[in-house]
């Protein structure tokens, strides 16, 4: 679970986003909450796929079929908008780690906070197999073929496994016929393909049975039955199509079943009914997971309950003013009718600044729209209410509305300009038109603190107060004072926010979280101001001299690879580093990997910055991207940045580009 980034929307359709669950070749997956309080997982399609009509047609068919997939072993499809400029689908949220993360642990060591345990016991693997076979039955009865059953698509819960992304891989695969070239990245890891997939032959339900055998072998041993991709993806795919599987370490009572599932001939593989008969069916008595995993899942649920109870404003009201309009003397230009002055409580959309314009604070929570002049305004404001401070621009339309021009997800669009300023407001929401939402501040998302701090409780707006007093003897005096105060405060904030560093000097919140004037998202049209000091910013522990975008290159026999490093503000434990690595593969083709890493320790004045081990958030293909070790960042006298691996001493020097 990651905090929302600067390029992420805050609403998709009727759902309020809480955080990022992951990313893949298809797009980004978010944790979200409906207006009625249900927690869901939303997958947002990549904009380039959204432009392929064949993908949209197939995706629509798969979503319609996915609605028919019931049963206790899958995540149900709850909502979708295929006609939105950027399509999305919402499924039931399963509160548990993936099988891939669970098995990635080291045996004999404590279960990590992310759920890493190690290879599973034989009894657990048998129950896992029965649950997955039951899930495949439900999927096949709905006329679907999963095509992408792999550990990362299997979630582990206290009462059994859950299969996600059913049917989606099929839509993605057919979309590649229209000219896309990232078929491997779209379908998933080659280590869990069936031979007929490798050979490009038509697939049947037996394809999912082969993948089930690979998943059970991996769950038992922590290894792929046909080896990894260290020797190249093509070599791995050749072994899948031609070689016998390596089942060393698989429990004896499971070897024969897994061998049958991994038969090269689809007709020789057992049916899901036969698999259930041989496994004995899912058990419902004793817990199916080891005690250490159950304890971690319990803590997981407690965190979800703690973080899913954000402060919310009053219930949404019909369109129309919900609070007094800003004083006429406020230097902010009035938005078009039906926009800012008519925002109901809970509206999260906010404008982007125009090029060259100094971004301004956005209003606070619905019950307290005023923002004190010294409150830092971050990249993704979630406060709502009528505009209180100048200047305020119109709210851009949500995606899914028939309003020209439709904006592209994740990229700067005119007139809503690109990212890069610390106060750049939230991108527009996706999906069909929705009724007004509840008001809420920057609340914690599940599993992590949100990027922009806990809820702020602010005072009511002072400007409209004098207008309520109608005493004949004091009205003129009070109005004059109010006008002078409004002009003075507005001008002071405007001048203050134009300082070259792009940050205010207010003290950090009780649990500050990353804020940065350099967004992780692309911002070619919004250059960042350079840091003015190497000291700490008020919003976090990272010295400001490190913040921004850095680039480096690595030359190898395959060619030149690029590295783009983005460092953002945050406290110890927050995600402050994002690394994008791209380059050619030794076996042909190219790779695209995105890593994120937390701040490991609070740096002292003038000392290097310690960064924790990184995790992979995007991998194309995933087999080419592996998590990194802890590193140390050091600013060099010539203005460059050195990133050194703590264990090995290997380093790469980066040059500032933003």
Secondary structure, DSSP 8 states (H G I E B T S, - for coil): -B---TTSBSEETTEEEEEEEEE-SSEEEEEEEETTS-EEEEEEE-HHHHT-HHHHHHHHHHHHHHTT--SSSB--EEEEESSSSS-EEEEE---S-BHHHHHTS-TTS---TT----S--HHHHHHHHHHHHHHHHHHHHTT-------GGGEEEETTEEEE-STTHHHHHHHHGGGT---HHHHH--GGG--HHHHTT----HHHHHHHHHHHHHHHHHSS-TT--STT-HHHHHHHHHHS----TTS-HHHHHHHHHHT-SSGGGS--HHHHHHHHT----SS-SS-HHHHHHHHHHHHHHHHHT---B-S----SS-SS----TT-SS----TTSGGG--TT--------TT---------TT-----TTS---TT----SS--SS--------TTSS-SS---TTS--SSS--S-STT---B--BSS-------B-S--BTTB--TT-S-------SGGGGGG---TTTHHHHHHHHHHHHHHHHHHHHHHHTSTTS-------TT-----SS-SS--TTS-----S-SSB-TT-SSBGGG-EEEEEEEEETTEEEEEEEEE----TTSEEEEEEEEEE-TTSSEEEEEEEEEE-S---TT--EEEEEEEEEEEETGGG------EEEEE-TTS-EEEEETTT--EEEEEE--
